[in-house]
Amino acid sequence: MTKEKDRFRITPELGQRLRELRLKAGLTQQQVAVLMGRKGKGGHSIVGRLEAGRVPSPSAISGT
């Protein structure tokens, strides 16, 4: 079992970098959500949460 301290964390700094790259690519949050396999109106919210560093671990975004 993986120890909590060994798990990958999405930090606010990483979120900011994700936002910078998204904007540089000219993509909206919704477009990124679709590329991630998230379809529907609310898909952009997960991207916004990632960019704000409010998603503590990648497992929180799994599923569709």
CHARMM-style PDB file with segment names, atoms N, HN, CA, C and O in Angstrom:
ATOM      1  N   MET     1       0.841  -1.178   0.000  1.00  0.00      PROA
ATOM      2  CA  MET     1       0.000   0.000   0.000  1.00  0.00      PROA
ATOM      3  C   MET     1       0.891   1.248   0.000  1.00  0.00      PROA
ATOM      4  O   MET     1       1.916   1.283   0.681  1.00  0.00      PROA
ATOM      5  N   THR     2       0.499   2.257  -0.756  1.00  0.00      PROA
ATOM      6  HN  THR     2      -0.334   2.228  -1.309  1.00  0.00      PROA
ATOM      7  CA  THR     2       1.270   3.482  -0.871  1.00  0.00      PROA
ATOM      8  C   THR     2       1.054   4.361   0.351  1.00  0.00      PROA
ATOM      9  O   THR     2      -0.078   4.568   0.790  1.00  0.00      PROA
ATOM     10  N   LYS     3       2.137   4.870   0.888  1.00  0.00      PROA
ATOM     11  HN  LYS     3       3.057   4.702   0.531  1.00  0.00      PROA
ATOM     12  CA  LYS     3       2.036   5.784   2.017  1.00  0.00      PROA
ATOM     13  C   LYS     3       1.557   7.143   1.519  1.00  0.00      PROA
ATOM     14  O   LYS     3       1.867   7.549   0.399  1.00  0.00      PROA
ATOM     15  N   GLU     4       0.800   7.840   2.358  1.00  0.00      PROA
ATOM     16  HN  GLU     4       0.548   7.510   3.268  1.00  0.00      PROA
ATOM     17  CA  GLU     4       0.246   9.144   1.992  1.00  0.00      PROA
ATOM     18  C   GLU     4       1.335  10.108   1.535  1.00  0.00      PROA
ATOM     19  O   GLU     4       1.145  10.818   0.548  1.00  0.00      PROA
ATOM     20  N   LYS     5       2.458  10.149   2.221  1.00  0.00      PROA
ATOM     21  HN  LYS     5       2.612   9.572   3.023  1.00  0.00      PROA
ATOM     22  CA  LYS     5       3.517  11.091   1.866  1.00  0.00      PROA
ATOM     23  C   LYS     5       4.176  10.752   0.534  1.00  0.00      PROA
ATOM     24  O   LYS     5       4.810  11.616  -0.072  1.00  0.00      PROA
ATOM     25  N   ASP     6       4.042   9.518   0.070  1.00  0.00      PROA
ATOM     26  HN  ASP     6       3.527   8.816   0.563  1.00  0.00      PROA
ATOM     27  CA  ASP     6       4.635   9.087  -1.188  1.00  0.00      PROA
ATOM     28  C   ASP     6       3.703   9.293  -2.381  1.00  0.00      PROA
ATOM     29  O   ASP     6       4.102   9.071  -3.524  1.00  0.00      PROA
ATOM     30  N   ARG     7       2.486   9.710  -2.125  1.00  0.00      PROA
ATOM     31  HN  ARG     7       2.163   9.891  -1.196  1.00  0.00      PROA
ATOM     32  CA  ARG     7       1.519   9.877  -3.201  1.00  0.00      PROA
ATOM     33  C   ARG     7       1.755  11.187  -3.928  1.00  0.00      PROA
ATOM     34  O   ARG     7       2.202  12.170  -3.338  1.00  0.00      PROA
ATOM     35  N   PHE     8       1.454  11.186  -5.194  1.00  0.00      PROA
ATOM     36  HN  PHE     8       1.091  10.388  -5.673  1.00  0.00      PROA
ATOM     37  CA  PHE     8       1.556  12.389  -6.020  1.00  0.00      PROA
ATOM     38  C   PHE     8       0.493  13.387  -5.585  1.00  0.00      PROA
ATOM     39  O   PHE     8      -0.666  13.015  -5.398  1.00  0.00      PROA
ATOM     40  N   ARG     9       0.870  14.634  -5.425  1.00  0.00      PROA
ATOM     41  HN  ARG     9       1.812  14.936  -5.577  1.00  0.00      PROA
ATOM     42  CA  ARG     9      -0.052  15.686  -5.030  1.00  0.00      PROA
ATOM     43  C   ARG     9      -0.124  16.757  -6.116  1.00  0.00      PROA
ATOM     44  O   ARG     9       0.887  17.087  -6.735  1.00  0.00      PROA
ATOM     45  N   ILE    10      -1.289  17.284  -6.338  1.00  0.00      PROA
ATOM     46  HN  ILE    10      -2.110  17.016  -5.834  1.00  0.00      PROA
ATOM     47  CA  ILE    10      -1.455  18.389  -7.284  1.00  0.00      PROA
ATOM     48  C   ILE    10      -1.399  19.671  -6.467  1.00  0.00      PROA
ATOM     49  O   ILE    10      -2.336  19.994  -5.737  1.00  0.00      PROA
ATOM     50  N   THR    11      -0.317  20.385  -6.593  1.00  0.00      PROA
ATOM     51  HN  THR    11       0.444  20.123  -7.186  1.00  0.00      PROA
ATOM     52  CA  THR    11      -0.094  21.600  -5.823  1.00  0.00      PROA
ATOM     53  C   THR    11      -0.632  22.818  -6.576  1.00  0.00      PROA
ATOM     54  O   THR    11      -0.875  22.737  -7.780  1.00  0.00      PROA
ATOM     55  N   PRO    12      -0.820  23.931  -5.892  1.00  0.00      PROA
ATOM     56  CA  PRO    12      -1.239  25.153  -6.590  1.00  0.00      PROA
ATOM     57  C   PRO    12      -0.241  25.564  -7.676  1.00  0.00      PROA
ATOM     58  O   PRO    12      -0.641  26.090  -8.715  1.00  0.00      PROA
ATOM     59  N   GLU    13       1.041  25.331  -7.444  1.00  0.00      PROA
ATOM     60  HN  GLU    13       1.365  24.905  -6.599  1.00  0.00      PROA
ATOM     61  CA  GLU    13       2.046  25.672  -8.449  1.00  0.00      PROA
ATOM     62  C   GLU    13       1.877  24.823  -9.714  1.00  0.00      PROA
ATOM     63  O   GLU    13       2.004  25.330 -10.829  1.00  0.00      PROA
ATOM     64  N   LEU    14       1.595  23.553  -9.538  1.00  0.00      PROA
ATOM     65  HN  LEU    14       1.492  23.141  -8.633  1.00  0.00      PROA
ATOM     66  CA  LEU    14       1.360  22.685 -10.689  1.00  0.00      PROA
ATOM     67  C   LEU    14       0.081  23.112 -11.407  1.00  0.00      PROA
ATOM     68  O   LEU    14       0.023  23.116 -12.637  1.00  0.00      PROA
ATOM     69  N   GLY    15      -0.929  23.467 -10.640  1.00  0.00      PROA
ATOM     70  HN  GLY    15      -0.882  23.465  -9.641  1.00  0.00      PROA
ATOM     71  CA  GLY    15      -2.171  23.952 -11.234  1.00  0.00      PROA
ATOM     72  C   GLY    15      -1.959  25.200 -12.066  1.00  0.00      PROA
ATOM     73  O   GLY    15      -2.529  25.334 -13.149  1.00  0.00      PROA
ATOM     74  N   GLN    16      -1.140  26.118 -11.565  1.00  0.00      PROA
ATOM     75  HN  GLN    16      -0.677  26.009 -10.685  1.00  0.00      PROA
ATOM     76  CA  GLN    16      -0.835  27.340 -12.307  1.00  0.00      PROA
ATOM     77  C   GLN    16      -0.125  27.000 -13.605  1.00  0.00      PROA
ATOM     78  O   GLN    16      -0.407  27.594 -14.646  1.00  0.00      PROA
ATOM     79  N   ARG    17       0.791  26.050 -13.548  1.00  0.00      PROA
ATOM     80  HN  ARG    17       1.020  25.567 -12.702  1.00  0.00      PROA
ATOM     81  CA  ARG    17       1.517  25.644 -14.763  1.00  0.00      PROA
ATOM     82  C   ARG    17       0.563  25.004 -15.775  1.00  0.00      PROA
ATOM     83  O   ARG    17       0.675  25.249 -16.976  1.00  0.00      PROA
ATOM     84  N   LEU    18      -0.365  24.192 -15.294  1.00  0.00      PROA
ATOM     85  HN  LEU    18      -0.456  23.993 -14.318  1.00  0.00      PROA
ATOM     86  CA  LEU    18      -1.364  23.591 -16.184  1.00  0.00      PROA
ATOM     87  C   LEU    18      -2.180  24.683 -16.877  1.00  0.00      PROA
ATOM     88  O   LEU    18      -2.457  24.596 -18.073  1.00  0.00      PROA
ATOM     89  N   ARG    19      -2.562  25.714 -16.113  1.00  0.00      PROA
ATOM     90  HN  ARG    19      -2.336  25.785 -15.142  1.00  0.00      PROA
ATOM     91  CA  ARG    19      -3.328  26.819 -16.689  1.00  0.00      PROA
ATOM     92  C   ARG    19      -2.508  27.553 -17.754  1.00  0.00      PROA
ATOM     93  O   ARG    19      -3.016  27.858 -18.834  1.00  0.00      PROA
ATOM     94  N   GLU    20      -1.251  27.831 -17.446  1.00  0.00      PROA
ATOM     95  HN  GLU    20      -0.839  27.583 -16.570  1.00  0.00      PROA
ATOM     96  CA  GLU    20      -0.380  28.510 -18.412  1.00  0.00      PROA
ATOM     97  C   GLU    20      -0.281  27.720 -19.714  1.00  0.00      PROA
ATOM     98  O   GLU    20      -0.360  28.291 -20.802  1.00  0.00      PROA
ATOM     99  N   LEU    21      -0.108  26.414 -19.597  1.00  0.00      PROA
ATOM    100  HN  LEU    21      -0.043  25.950 -18.713  1.00  0.00      PROA
ATOM    101  CA  LEU    21       0.016  25.577 -20.787  1.00  0.00      PROA
ATOM    102  C   LEU    21      -1.294  25.517 -21.569  1.00  0.00      PROA
ATOM    103  O   LEU    21      -1.290  25.521 -22.800  1.00  0.00      PROA
ATOM    104  N   ARG    22      -2.423  25.462 -20.841  1.00  0.00      PROA
ATOM    105  HN  ARG    22      -2.426  25.459 -19.841  1.00  0.00      PROA
ATOM    106  CA  ARG    22      -3.731  25.440 -21.514  1.00  0.00      PROA
ATOM    107  C   ARG    22      -3.935  26.723 -22.309  1.00  0.00      PROA
ATOM    108  O   ARG    22      -4.353  26.688 -23.467  1.00  0.00      PROA
ATOM    109  N   LEU    23      -3.637  27.850 -21.680  1.00  0.00      PROA
ATOM    110  HN  LEU    23      -3.298  27.879 -20.739  1.00  0.00      PROA
ATOM    111  CA  LEU    23      -3.814  29.137 -22.362  1.00  0.00      PROA
ATOM    112  C   LEU    23      -2.860  29.272 -23.539  1.00  0.00      PROA
ATOM    113  O   LEU    23      -3.244  29.782 -24.591  1.00  0.00      PROA
ATOM    114  N   LYS    24      -1.630  28.823 -23.376  1.00  0.00      PROA
ATOM    115  HN  LYS    24      -1.318  28.408 -22.521  1.00  0.00      PROA
ATOM    116  CA  LYS    24      -0.658  28.874 -24.465  1.00  0.00      PROA
ATOM    117  C   LYS    24      -1.136  28.051 -25.664  1.00  0.00      PROA
ATOM    118  O   LYS    24      -0.902  28.415 -26.817  1.00  0.00      PROA
ATOM    119  N   ALA    25      -1.809  26.937 -25.371  1.00  0.00      PROA
ATOM    120  HN  ALA    25      -1.999  26.641 -24.435  1.00  0.00      PROA
ATOM    121  CA  ALA    25      -2.337  26.077 -26.430  1.00  0.00      PROA
ATOM    122  C   ALA    25      -3.636  26.634 -27.018  1.00  0.00      PROA
ATOM    123  O   ALA    25      -4.130  26.123 -28.022  1.00  0.00      PROA
ATOM    124  N   GLY    26      -4.186  27.674 -26.400  1.00  0.00      PROA
ATOM    125  HN  GLY    26      -3.784  28.089 -25.584  1.00  0.00      PROA
ATOM    126  CA  GLY    26      -5.414  28.275 -26.909  1.00  0.00      PROA
ATOM    127  C   GLY    26      -6.648  27.434 -26.650  1.00  0.00      PROA
ATOM    128  O   GLY    26      -7.596  27.454 -27.435  1.00  0.00      PROA
ATOM    129  N   LEU    27      -6.637  26.701 -25.559  1.00  0.00      PROA
ATOM    130  HN  LEU    27      -5.867  26.684 -24.922  1.00  0.00      PROA
ATOM    131  CA  LEU    27      -7.756  25.815 -25.241  1.00  0.00      PROA
ATOM    132  C   LEU    27      -8.583  26.370 -24.086  1.00  0.00      PROA
ATOM    133  O   LEU    27      -8.060  27.044 -23.199  1.00  0.00      PROA
ATOM    134  N   THR    28      -9.872  26.081 -24.112  1.00  0.00      PROA
ATOM    135  HN  THR    28     -10.297  25.534 -24.833  1.00  0.00      PROA
ATOM    136  CA  THR    28     -10.739  26.411 -22.989  1.00  0.00      PROA
ATOM    137  C   THR    28     -10.684  25.269 -21.980  1.00  0.00      PROA
ATOM    138  O   THR    28     -10.200  24.179 -22.284  1.00  0.00      PROA
ATOM    139  N   GLN    29     -11.180  25.530 -20.794  1.00  0.00      PROA
ATOM    140  HN  GLN    29     -11.573  26.416 -20.547  1.00  0.00      PROA
ATOM    141  CA  GLN    29     -11.248  24.464 -19.787  1.00  0.00      PROA
ATOM    142  C   GLN    29     -12.140  23.327 -20.279  1.00  0.00      PROA
ATOM    143  O   GLN    29     -11.847  22.155 -20.040  1.00  0.00      PROA
ATOM    144  N   GLN    30     -13.219  23.672 -20.960  1.00  0.00      PROA
ATOM    145  HN  GLN    30     -13.456  24.624 -21.154  1.00  0.00      PROA
ATOM    146  CA  GLN    30     -14.127  22.637 -21.476  1.00  0.00      PROA
ATOM    147  C   GLN    30     -13.421  21.762 -22.512  1.00  0.00      PROA
ATOM    148  O   GLN    30     -13.605  20.545 -22.521  1.00  0.00      PROA
ATOM    149  N   GLN    31     -12.621  22.367 -23.378  1.00  0.00      PROA
ATOM    150  HN  GLN    31     -12.472  23.355 -23.371  1.00  0.00      PROA
ATOM    151  CA  GLN    31     -11.901  21.592 -24.391  1.00  0.00      PROA
ATOM    152  C   GLN    31     -10.910  20.637 -23.730  1.00  0.00      PROA
ATOM    153  O   GLN    31     -10.769  19.491 -24.158  1.00  0.00      PROA
ATOM    154  N   VAL    32     -10.229  21.102 -22.697  1.00  0.00      PROA
ATOM    155  HN  VAL    32     -10.343  22.033 -22.350  1.00  0.00      PROA
ATOM    156  CA  VAL    32      -9.289  20.237 -21.984  1.00  0.00      PROA
ATOM    157  C   VAL    32     -10.052  19.097 -21.307  1.00  0.00      PROA
ATOM    158  O   VAL    32      -9.598  17.952 -21.311  1.00  0.00      PROA
ATOM    159  N   ALA    33     -11.200  19.409 -20.733  1.00  0.00      PROA
ATOM    160  HN  ALA    33     -11.570  20.338 -20.730  1.00  0.00      PROA
ATOM    161  CA  ALA    33     -12.013  18.378 -20.087  1.00  0.00      PROA
ATOM    162  C   ALA    33     -12.398  17.285 -21.080  1.00  0.00      PROA
ATOM    163  O   ALA    33     -12.336  16.099 -20.758  1.00  0.00      PROA
ATOM    164  N   VAL    34     -12.792  17.684 -22.278  1.00  0.00      PROA
ATOM    165  HN  VAL    34     -12.843  18.648 -22.539  1.00  0.00      PROA
ATOM    166  CA  VAL    34     -13.156  16.701 -23.310  1.00  0.00      PROA
ATOM    167  C   VAL    34     -11.932  15.854 -23.675  1.00  0.00      PROA
ATOM    168  O   VAL    34     -12.042  14.640 -23.841  1.00  0.00      PROA
ATOM    169  N   LEU    35     -10.777  16.493 -23.796  1.00  0.00      PROA
ATOM    170  HN  LEU    35     -10.688  17.479 -23.661  1.00  0.00      PROA
ATOM    171  CA  LEU    35      -9.548  15.743 -24.110  1.00  0.00      PROA
ATOM    172  C   LEU    35      -9.197  14.758 -22.990  1.00  0.00      PROA
ATOM    173  O   LEU    35      -8.564  13.731 -23.233  1.00  0.00      PROA
ATOM    174  N   MET    36      -9.613  15.080 -21.766  1.00  0.00      PROA
ATOM    175  HN  MET    36     -10.128  15.915 -21.568  1.00  0.00      PROA
ATOM    176  CA  MET    36      -9.387  14.198 -20.618  1.00  0.00      PROA
ATOM    177  C   MET    36     -10.429  13.083 -20.544  1.00  0.00      PROA
ATOM    178  O   MET    36     -10.343  12.198 -19.693  1.00  0.00      PROA
ATOM    179  N   GLY    37     -11.414  13.132 -21.443  1.00  0.00      PROA
ATOM    180  HN  GLY    37     -11.484  13.850 -22.135  1.00  0.00      PROA
ATOM    181  CA  GLY    37     -12.462  12.114 -21.419  1.00  0.00      PROA
ATOM    182  C   GLY    37     -13.674  12.520 -20.617  1.00  0.00      PROA
ATOM    183  O   GLY    37     -14.569  11.704 -20.393  1.00  0.00      PROA
ATOM    184  N   ARG    38     -13.723  13.762 -20.180  1.00  0.00      PROA
ATOM    185  HN  ARG    38     -12.996  14.425 -20.362  1.00  0.00      PROA
ATOM    186  CA  ARG    38     -14.862  14.286 -19.428  1.00  0.00      PROA
ATOM    187  C   ARG    38     -15.810  14.964 -20.393  1.00  0.00      PROA
ATOM    188  O   ARG    38     -15.457  15.969 -21.009  1.00  0.00      PROA
ATOM    189  N   LYS    39     -16.986  14.435 -20.529  1.00  0.00      PROA
ATOM    190  HN  LYS    39     -17.273  13.618 -20.028  1.00  0.00      PROA
ATOM    191  CA  LYS    39     -17.949  15.011 -21.447  1.00  0.00      PROA
ATOM    192  C   LYS    39     -19.087  15.646 -20.649  1.00  0.00      PROA
ATOM    193  O   LYS    39     -19.296  15.301 -19.486  1.00  0.00      PROA
ATOM    194  N   GLY    40     -19.795  16.538 -21.244  1.00  0.00      PROA
ATOM    195  HN  GLY    40     -19.625  16.818 -22.189  1.00  0.00      PROA
ATOM    196  CA  GLY    40     -20.923  17.178 -20.581  1.00  0.00      PROA
ATOM    197  C   GLY    40     -20.599  18.591 -20.143  1.00  0.00      PROA
ATOM    198  O   GLY    40     -19.454  19.036 -20.209  1.00  0.00      PROA
ATOM    199  N   LYS    41     -21.620  19.277 -19.701  1.00  0.00      PROA
ATOM    200  HN  LYS    41     -22.551  18.914 -19.648  1.00  0.00      PROA
ATOM    201  CA  LYS    41     -21.506  20.690 -19.364  1.00  0.00      PROA
ATOM    202  C   LYS    41     -20.545  20.968 -18.218  1.00  0.00      PROA
ATOM    203  O   LYS    41     -19.826  21.966 -18.255  1.00  0.00      PROA
ATOM    204  N   GLY    42     -20.513  20.131 -17.221  1.00  0.00      PROA
ATOM    205  HN  GLY    42     -21.097  19.320 -17.191  1.00  0.00      PROA
ATOM    206  CA  GLY    42     -19.703  20.401 -16.029  1.00  0.00      PROA
ATOM    207  C   GLY    42     -18.259  19.968 -16.113  1.00  0.00      PROA
ATOM    208  O   GLY    42     -17.525  20.074 -15.129  1.00  0.00      PROA
ATOM    209  N   GLY    43     -17.836  19.486 -17.256  1.00  0.00      PROA
ATOM    210  HN  GLY    43     -18.432  19.400 -18.055  1.00  0.00      PROA
ATOM    211  CA  GLY    43     -16.467  18.994 -17.385  1.00  0.00      PROA
ATOM    212  C   GLY    43     -15.406  20.026 -17.078  1.00  0.00      PROA
ATOM    213  O   GLY    43     -14.338  19.701 -16.560  1.00  0.00      PROA
ATOM    214  N   HSD    44     -15.704  21.270 -17.398  1.00  0.00      PROA
ATOM    215  HN  HSD    44     -16.572  21.535 -17.819  1.00  0.00      PROA
ATOM    216  CA  HSD    44     -14.732  22.326 -17.174  1.00  0.00      PROA
ATOM    217  C   HSD    44     -14.429  22.538 -15.691  1.00  0.00      PROA
ATOM    218  O   HSD    44     -13.354  23.025 -15.339  1.00  0.00      PROA
ATOM    219  N   SER    45     -15.375  22.173 -14.822  1.00  0.00      PROA
ATOM    220  HN  SER    45     -16.248  21.778 -15.108  1.00  0.00      PROA
ATOM    221  CA  SER    45     -15.170  22.424 -13.387  1.00  0.00      PROA
ATOM    222  C   SER    45     -13.990  21.634 -12.832  1.00  0.00      PROA
ATOM    223  O   SER    45     -13.283  22.132 -11.956  1.00  0.00      PROA
ATOM    224  N   ILE    46     -13.760  20.418 -13.317  1.00  0.00      PROA
ATOM    225  HN  ILE    46     -14.335  20.014 -14.028  1.00  0.00      PROA
ATOM    226  CA  ILE    46     -12.618  19.647 -12.826  1.00  0.00      PROA
ATOM    227  C   ILE    46     -11.317  20.305 -13.270  1.00  0.00      PROA
ATOM    228  O   ILE    46     -10.337  20.302 -12.525  1.00  0.00      PROA
ATOM    229  N   VAL    47     -11.299  20.862 -14.463  1.00  0.00      PROA
ATOM    230  HN  VAL    47     -12.095  20.864 -15.068  1.00  0.00      PROA
ATOM    231  CA  VAL    47     -10.100  21.546 -14.952  1.00  0.00      PROA
ATOM    232  C   VAL    47      -9.848  22.785 -14.103  1.00  0.00      PROA
ATOM    233  O   VAL    47      -8.707  23.064 -13.735  1.00  0.00      PROA
ATOM    234  N   GLY    48     -10.891  23.519 -13.796  1.00  0.00      PROA
ATOM    235  HN  GLY    48     -11.818  23.292 -14.095  1.00  0.00      PROA
ATOM    236  CA  GLY    48     -10.761  24.693 -12.942  1.00  0.00      PROA
ATOM    237  C   GLY    48     -10.238  24.327 -11.560  1.00  0.00      PROA
ATOM    238  O   GLY    48      -9.400  25.028 -10.995  1.00  0.00      PROA
ATOM    239  N   ARG    49     -10.743  23.221 -11.025  1.00  0.00      PROA
ATOM    240  HN  ARG    49     -11.424  22.651 -11.484  1.00  0.00      PROA
ATOM    241  CA  ARG    49     -10.276  22.769  -9.706  1.00  0.00      PROA
ATOM    242  C   ARG    49      -8.816  22.323  -9.765  1.00  0.00      PROA
ATOM    243  O   ARG    49      -8.052  22.572  -8.832  1.00  0.00      PROA
ATOM    244  N   LEU    50      -8.430  21.669 -10.847  1.00  0.00      PROA
ATOM    245  HN  LEU    50      -9.050  21.467 -11.605  1.00  0.00      PROA
ATOM    246  CA  LEU    50      -7.029  21.281 -11.021  1.00  0.00      PROA
ATOM    247  C   LEU    50      -6.133  22.522 -11.074  1.00  0.00      PROA
ATOM    248  O   LEU    50      -5.098  22.583 -10.411  1.00  0.00      PROA
ATOM    249  N   GLU    51      -6.542  23.490 -11.859  1.00  0.00      PROA
ATOM    250  HN  GLU    51      -7.384  23.441 -12.397  1.00  0.00      PROA
ATOM    251  CA  GLU    51      -5.752  24.709 -12.022  1.00  0.00      PROA
ATOM    252  C   GLU    51      -5.641  25.501 -10.720  1.00  0.00      PROA
ATOM    253  O   GLU    51      -4.639  26.177 -10.488  1.00  0.00      PROA
ATOM    254  N   ALA    52      -6.651  25.422  -9.884  1.00  0.00      PROA
ATOM    255  HN  ALA    52      -7.465  24.872 -10.072  1.00  0.00      PROA
ATOM    256  CA  ALA    52      -6.645  26.131  -8.602  1.00  0.00      PROA
ATOM    257  C   ALA    52      -5.945  25.330  -7.509  1.00  0.00      PROA
ATOM    258  O   ALA    52      -5.782  25.817  -6.391  1.00  0.00      PROA
ATOM    259  N   GLY    53      -5.530  24.103  -7.827  1.00  0.00      PROA
ATOM    260  HN  GLY    53      -5.663  23.707  -8.735  1.00  0.00      PROA
ATOM    261  CA  GLY    53      -4.872  23.263  -6.827  1.00  0.00      PROA
ATOM    262  C   GLY    53      -5.835  22.726  -5.792  1.00  0.00      PROA
ATOM    263  O   GLY    53      -5.425  22.408  -4.676  1.00  0.00      PROA
ATOM    264  N   ARG    54      -7.113  22.619  -6.140  1.00  0.00      PROA
ATOM    265  HN  ARG    54      -7.446  22.878  -7.047  1.00  0.00      PROA
ATOM    266  CA  ARG    54      -8.126  22.140  -5.201  1.00  0.00      PROA
ATOM    267  C   ARG    54      -8.472  20.667  -5.402  1.00  0.00      PROA
ATOM    268  O   ARG    54      -9.462  20.187  -4.850  1.00  0.00      PROA
ATOM    269  N   VAL    55      -7.681  19.954  -6.174  1.00  0.00      PROA
ATOM    270  HN  VAL    55      -6.877  20.344  -6.622  1.00  0.00      PROA
ATOM    271  CA  VAL    55      -7.850  18.512  -6.324  1.00  0.00      PROA
ATOM    272  C   VAL    55      -6.604  17.893  -5.700  1.00  0.00      PROA
ATOM    273  O   VAL    55      -5.522  17.984  -6.279  1.00  0.00      PROA
ATOM    274  N   PRO    56      -6.730  17.275  -4.548  1.00  0.00      PROA
ATOM    275  CA  PRO    56      -5.553  16.826  -3.817  1.00  0.00      PROA
ATOM    276  C   PRO    56      -4.759  15.704  -4.479  1.00  0.00      PROA
ATOM    277  O   PRO    56      -3.537  15.648  -4.348  1.00  0.00      PROA
ATOM    278  N   SER    57      -5.442  14.818  -5.185  1.00  0.00      PROA
ATOM    279  HN  SER    57      -6.435  14.864  -5.291  1.00  0.00      PROA
ATOM    280  CA  SER    57      -4.711  13.720  -5.809  1.00  0.00      PROA
ATOM    281  C   SER    57      -5.389  13.313  -7.109  1.00  0.00      PROA
ATOM    282  O   SER    57      -6.592  13.517  -7.271  1.00  0.00      PROA
ATOM    283  N   PRO    58      -4.628  12.740  -8.039  1.00  0.00      PROA
ATOM    284  CA  PRO    58      -5.193  12.348  -9.331  1.00  0.00      PROA
ATOM    285  C   PRO    58      -6.368  11.377  -9.215  1.00  0.00      PROA
ATOM    286  O   PRO    58      -7.235  11.360 -10.088  1.00  0.00      PROA
ATOM    287  N   SER    59      -6.412  10.570  -8.152  1.00  0.00      PROA
ATOM    288  HN  SER    59      -5.707  10.584  -7.443  1.00  0.00      PROA
ATOM    289  CA  SER    59      -7.517   9.614  -8.015  1.00  0.00      PROA
ATOM    290  C   SER    59      -8.853  10.337  -7.872  1.00  0.00      PROA
ATOM    291  O   SER    59      -9.907   9.753  -8.125  1.00  0.00      PROA
ATOM    292  N   ALA    60      -8.812  11.605  -7.466  1.00  0.00      PROA
ATOM    293  HN  ALA    60      -7.956  12.079  -7.261  1.00  0.00      PROA
ATOM    294  CA  ALA    60     -10.051  12.368  -7.290  1.00  0.00      PROA
ATOM    295  C   ALA    60     -10.685  12.721  -8.633  1.00  0.00      PROA
ATOM    296  O   ALA    60     -11.842  13.140  -8.668  1.00  0.00      PROA
ATOM    297  N   ILE    61      -9.962  12.563  -9.729  1.00  0.00      PROA
ATOM    298  HN  ILE    61      -9.022  12.222  -9.700  1.00  0.00      PROA
ATOM    299  CA  ILE    61     -10.507  12.915 -11.050  1.00  0.00      PROA
ATOM    300  C   ILE    61     -10.760  11.687 -11.917  1.00  0.00      PROA
ATOM    301  O   ILE    61     -11.136  11.825 -13.081  1.00  0.00      PROA
ATOM    302  N   SER    62     -10.564  10.504 -11.376  1.00  0.00      PROA
ATOM    303  HN  SER    62     -10.259  10.393 -10.430  1.00  0.00      PROA
ATOM    304  CA  SER    62     -10.762   9.298 -12.191  1.00  0.00      PROA
ATOM    305  C   SER    62     -12.236   9.072 -12.449  1.00  0.00      PROA
ATOM    306  O   SER    62     -13.094   9.527 -11.692  1.00  0.00      PROA
ATOM    307  N   GLY    63     -12.513   8.373 -13.513  1.00  0.00      PROA
ATOM    308  HN  GLY    63     -11.817   8.004 -14.128  1.00  0.00      PROA
ATOM    309  CA  GLY    63     -13.893   8.085 -13.887  1.00  0.00      PROA
ATOM    310  C   GLY    63     -14.439   9.101 -14.850  1.00  0.00      PROA
ATOM    311  O   GLY    63     -13.790  10.102 -15.155  1.00  0.00      PROA
ATOM    312  N   THR    64     -15.658   8.836 -15.335  1.00  0.00      PROA
ATOM    313  HN  THR    64     -16.185   8.023 -15.087  1.00  0.00      PROA
ATOM    314  CA  THR    64     -16.280   9.777 -16.266  1.00  0.00      PROA
ATOM    315  C   THR    64     -17.639  10.174 -15.798  1.00  0.00      PROA
ATOM    316  OT1 THR    64     -18.313  10.964 -16.459  1.00  0.00      PROA
TER     317      THR     64
END
